[in-house]
Structure formats: C-alpha cells, structure tokens
Amino acid sequence: MKIGFVGLGIMGKPMSKNLIKAGYDLVVSSRNPDSNQELAALGAEVADSYMELAAKSDVIITMLPNSPEVKKVILAEGGLIRGAKPGTDIIDMSSIAPISSQEIGRELKKKEIGFLDAPVSGGEPKAIDGTISVMAGGEQDVFEKCLPIMESMAGSVVRTGDVGSGNSTKLANQIIVALNIAAVSEALVLTEKMGVDNQLVYDAIRGGLAGSNVLDAKAPMMLERNFDPGFKIDLHLKDLNNVMETSTDIDIPLPLTASIRETLKALTADGNGEDDHAAVLKYYEKLANVRV
C-alpha cells in the first residue's frame, strides 16, 4: 500500500516519519522544500503536484492548517480529487469545521473516494513519539481499512461516528484543553502572588483531582518559561473560531469558550501568536502584574 501525505508541518512531518518507520511507502508534498528533502532522504518520493500524488497513492493523508486549505488541496482544480482513482481513501487529519468535512465527504463520495475526518490531539511531542490521539468520523468499512495506518502514528484511534463527527469531537477536545490551560495559568499566578513556590504547588496538586495531562504537559513549560511551540496559540485560536462558528450554526451558547477565545485573541494582538499555548500564562500575568 502506497500512502500520499500532504502537509509536512509541526505535526505532519513527524507523523509521516512514523509511517516510514512502520514500513509504508510514502509519496509526499509540502510547500516547504526543506521538509520535502528531509522526507526524501528517509526514502519518501516527492510529488510535483497533488494530482500526481493522488494518482500514485492508495490512501492519502492531509495535515493542513484549516478548512480553506483542506478544501483547496482536495477539491480545487488540480486537487487530489482530480487525480485519485475510485477506491482511493482520503484521511484528513487536519482540525477543521465539521460542516466543511461533511461537504468534502459528499464531493468525494460522488467520485467513489472514501473519506475520514480524523483530527488529532497531543501536539508535537506525541506526534514525534507516535502516541497522538485520533478521533475519526466516516463509514465503518473505510475506518477499518485505514485503521492500521492511523495506529502506526497514534496511541489511540477511536471512530466517533459518521463524517464530521471526528472534527466535532476535536472541537470538544480543544474547548477542554484551552480552559484547562487557562485554569492552570490563573492558579499559578495566584500562588506566585502569595509567595508560594510554584514547583511545590505543582508537585502537590498533580496527584489529586486537579491533576491532568494538561497540567503535566503545560505547568512545567510555564515554570521553565519555555514557550517554544508544540501547538501554537494561533492554531488554538483557529480551532476556537471553528467552535464558535459551529455554535452559531447550531444555536447554542458557549460562554466559557467565548471567554478563552478572547484571551487568545488578546495574546495574538500582543505578538504571542507563534508561542505555545502554554503562553496563555502571559495573559494572566499581565492582568495581575506578576511573573511566574
């Protein structure tokens, strides 16, 4: 089985490397020529166009920034849909709006091309070690066919329903992660202001009910002031924009999400958009005039 991979960014590049480690033949395409060359050095073939990549692939994975980019790569003139053979499957592992996933799925079905929306969670560290969580939406037979491929990059792969349900689940994930990071930030600012050693605060609470994967991943980064991006604030803001767009479409209030989205917008306006989302801490530090 030959796999096409489009998008070799922070997440896509280590994910594609794990596919090579698992023994799959890879055809890649990225706007970054250095990433293409890096994968070529590991044995991947570099395609000159999306149509060429699609024609050579049995299964295609896309890992792109947002809905417009995914639609362009898959559906536009010169896109994957123009080169893929009937029976090909496309797995979009980007985080996009569920309605966009459903639109893409409908167009691909007309061409007898299978489709999964399968966004991931875990950030760059888990992409590197192959333990990301995948939440997939699509037909059961397509999911079963593509499951071994996804498992070679992931620690957990769960089908959550039909096309669109993967990105619906990812929206829920992003709400929970954002609000957890905000809670950790606010708590550390409080204890810093009170003069308590925050390393000891972290050590004390991580084993109790306040403990979480978010706390363990982000509190050490905050304490070390390491904001090198594993997942950028800009990207998390994009996801929360998709959440709020979806909430408008289905007419439900999400007051906590609306609040943390404004926090991320403020951080971006202050020039922190390229930082890891652990830098949410900076917003609360600024409000309290304290540095953790």
BELLIN-V674777 format. One record per backbone hydrogen bond with DSSP energy under -0.5 kcal/mol. NH is the residue of the N-H (numbers start at 1). CO is the residue of the C=O. E is the energy in kcal/mol with one decimal. If there is no record, write none. Layout:
nh:NH co:CO e:E
nh:NH co:CO e:E
This chain:
nh:3 co:25 e:-2.9
nh:4 co:59 e:-2.7
nh:5 co:27 e:-2.7
nh:6 co:61 e:-2.9
nh:7 co:5 e:-0.5
nh:7 co:29 e:-2.2
nh:13 co:9 e:-2.0
nh:15 co:11 e:-1.9
nh:16 co:12 e:-2.5
nh:17 co:13 e:-2.0
nh:18 co:14 e:-1.8
nh:19 co:15 e:-1.4
nh:20 co:16 e:-1.8
nh:21 co:17 e:-2.3
nh:22 co:18 e:-1.6
nh:23 co:20 e:-1.6
nh:24 co:19 e:-2.1
nh:25 co:1 e:-0.9
nh:27 co:3 e:-2.7
nh:28 co:45 e:-3.1
nh:29 co:5 e:-1.9
nh:33 co:31 e:-0.8
nh:36 co:32 e:-1.8
nh:37 co:33 e:-2.4
nh:38 co:34 e:-2.3
nh:39 co:35 e:-2.2
nh:40 co:36 e:-2.3
nh:41 co:37 e:-2.1
nh:42 co:38 e:-0.5
nh:42 co:39 e:-0.8
nh:43 co:40 e:-1.6
nh:44 co:39 e:-2.3
nh:45 co:26 e:-2.8
nh:47 co:28 e:-2.6
nh:47 co:45 e:-0.6
nh:51 co:78 e:-0.6
nh:53 co:49 e:-2.3
nh:54 co:50 e:-2.7
nh:55 co:51 e:-2.3
nh:56 co:52 e:-1.4
nh:57 co:54 e:-1.1
nh:58 co:2 e:-2.9
nh:59 co:2 e:-1.5
nh:60 co:89 e:-2.7
nh:61 co:4 e:-3.2
nh:62 co:91 e:-2.2
nh:63 co:6 e:-2.7
nh:70 co:66 e:-2.1
nh:71 co:67 e:-2.8
nh:72 co:68 e:-2.2
nh:73 co:69 e:-2.5
nh:74 co:70 e:-2.4
nh:75 co:71 e:-2.9
nh:76 co:71 e:-0.9
nh:76 co:72 e:-1.0
nh:79 co:76 e:-2.7
nh:80 co:73 e:-2.6
nh:81 co:74 e:-2.5
nh:82 co:79 e:-1.4
nh:83 co:79 e:-0.6
nh:83 co:80 e:-1.2
nh:84 co:80 e:-2.2
nh:87 co:112 e:-2.9
nh:88 co:85 e:-2.2
nh:89 co:58 e:-1.6
nh:90 co:114 e:-2.5
nh:91 co:60 e:-3.5
nh:92 co:90 e:-0.6
nh:92 co:116 e:-2.7
nh:93 co:62 e:-2.9
nh:93 co:91 e:-0.8
nh:95 co:64 e:-0.5
nh:96 co:94 e:-0.7
nh:100 co:97 e:-0.6
nh:101 co:97 e:-1.8
nh:102 co:98 e:-2.2
nh:103 co:99 e:-1.9
nh:104 co:100 e:-2.5
nh:105 co:101 e:-2.7
nh:106 co:102 e:-2.1
nh:107 co:103 e:-1.8
nh:108 co:104 e:-2.4
nh:109 co:105 e:-2.1
nh:110 co:106 e:-1.2
nh:111 co:107 e:-0.6
nh:111 co:108 e:-1.1
nh:112 co:109 e:-1.7
nh:113 co:108 e:-2.3
nh:114 co:88 e:-2.1
nh:114 co:112 e:-0.5
nh:116 co:90 e:-2.2
nh:117 co:137 e:-2.0
nh:118 co:92 e:-3.3
nh:118 co:116 e:-0.7
nh:119 co:135 e:-0.6
nh:120 co:93 e:-0.6
nh:121 co:133 e:-2.0
nh:124 co:230 e:-1.0
nh:126 co:122 e:-0.8
nh:127 co:123 e:-1.8
nh:128 co:124 e:-2.5
nh:129 co:125 e:-2.0
nh:130 co:126 e:-0.7
nh:131 co:126 e:-2.4
nh:132 co:126 e:-0.8
nh:132 co:153 e:-0.9
nh:133 co:121 e:-2.6
nh:134 co:156 e:-3.0
nh:135 co:119 e:-2.2
nh:136 co:134 e:-0.6
nh:136 co:158 e:-2.9
nh:137 co:117 e:-2.5
nh:138 co:161 e:-2.7
nh:143 co:139 e:-2.4
nh:144 co:140 e:-2.6
nh:145 co:141 e:-1.9
nh:146 co:142 e:-2.0
nh:147 co:143 e:-1.3
nh:148 co:144 e:-0.5
nh:150 co:146 e:-2.1
nh:151 co:147 e:-2.8
nh:152 co:148 e:-1.2
nh:153 co:150 e:-1.6
nh:154 co:150 e:-0.6
nh:155 co:132 e:-2.4
nh:156 co:132 e:-1.5
nh:158 co:134 e:-2.4
nh:160 co:136 e:-3.2
nh:160 co:158 e:-0.6
nh:161 co:136 e:-0.6
nh:165 co:162 e:-2.5
nh:168 co:164 e:-1.7
nh:169 co:165 e:-2.2
nh:170 co:166 e:-1.9
nh:171 co:167 e:-2.0
nh:172 co:168 e:-1.6
nh:173 co:169 e:-2.3
nh:174 co:170 e:-2.6
nh:175 co:171 e:-1.9
nh:176 co:172 e:-2.1
nh:177 co:173 e:-2.6
nh:178 co:174 e:-2.3
nh:179 co:175 e:-2.4
nh:180 co:176 e:-2.0
nh:181 co:177 e:-2.5
nh:182 co:178 e:-2.1
nh:183 co:179 e:-2.2
nh:184 co:180 e:-2.6
nh:185 co:181 e:-2.5
nh:186 co:182 e:-2.7
nh:187 co:183 e:-2.3
nh:188 co:184 e:-2.4
nh:189 co:185 e:-2.1
nh:190 co:186 e:-2.0
nh:191 co:187 e:-2.4
nh:192 co:188 e:-2.2
nh:193 co:189 e:-2.3
nh:194 co:190 e:-1.4
nh:195 co:192 e:-1.4
nh:196 co:191 e:-2.5
nh:198 co:196 e:-0.6
nh:201 co:197 e:-1.8
nh:202 co:198 e:-2.5
nh:203 co:199 e:-2.3
nh:204 co:200 e:-2.1
nh:205 co:201 e:-2.1
nh:206 co:202 e:-1.8
nh:208 co:205 e:-1.5
nh:211 co:208 e:-1.6
nh:216 co:212 e:-2.3
nh:217 co:213 e:-2.1
nh:218 co:214 e:-2.8
nh:219 co:215 e:-2.2
nh:222 co:218 e:-2.5
nh:223 co:219 e:-2.6
nh:224 co:220 e:-1.9
nh:225 co:221 e:-0.7
nh:225 co:222 e:-0.7
nh:226 co:221 e:-2.7
nh:227 co:225 e:-0.8
nh:233 co:275 e:-2.4
nh:234 co:273 e:-2.5
nh:236 co:232 e:-2.1
nh:237 co:233 e:-2.8
nh:238 co:234 e:-1.9
nh:239 co:235 e:-2.1
nh:240 co:236 e:-2.3
nh:241 co:237 e:-2.3
nh:242 co:238 e:-1.9
nh:243 co:239 e:-2.0
nh:244 co:240 e:-2.5
nh:245 co:241 e:-2.3
nh:246 co:242 e:-2.3
nh:247 co:243 e:-2.6
nh:248 co:244 e:-1.8
nh:249 co:245 e:-1.9
nh:250 co:246 e:-2.1
nh:251 co:247 e:-0.6
nh:252 co:247 e:-2.2
nh:258 co:254 e:-2.5
nh:259 co:255 e:-1.8
nh:260 co:256 e:-2.3
nh:261 co:257 e:-2.2
nh:262 co:258 e:-1.5
nh:263 co:259 e:-1.5
nh:264 co:260 e:-2.2
nh:265 co:261 e:-2.3
nh:266 co:262 e:-2.2
nh:267 co:263 e:-2.2
nh:268 co:264 e:-2.3
nh:269 co:265 e:-2.3
nh:270 co:266 e:-1.5
nh:271 co:268 e:-1.7
nh:272 co:267 e:-2.6
nh:275 co:272 e:-1.7
nh:276 co:227 e:-2.4
nh:277 co:231 e:-2.1
nh:279 co:276 e:-2.6
nh:280 co:277 e:-1.5
nh:281 co:278 e:-1.7
nh:282 co:279 e:-1.6
nh:283 co:279 e:-0.5
nh:283 co:280 e:-1.2
nh:284 co:280 e:-1.1
nh:285 co:281 e:-2.4
nh:286 co:282 e:-2.2
nh:287 co:283 e:-1.8
nh:288 co:284 e:-1.9
nh:289 co:285 e:-1.3
nh:290 co:285 e:-1.8
nh:292 co:290 e:-0.5
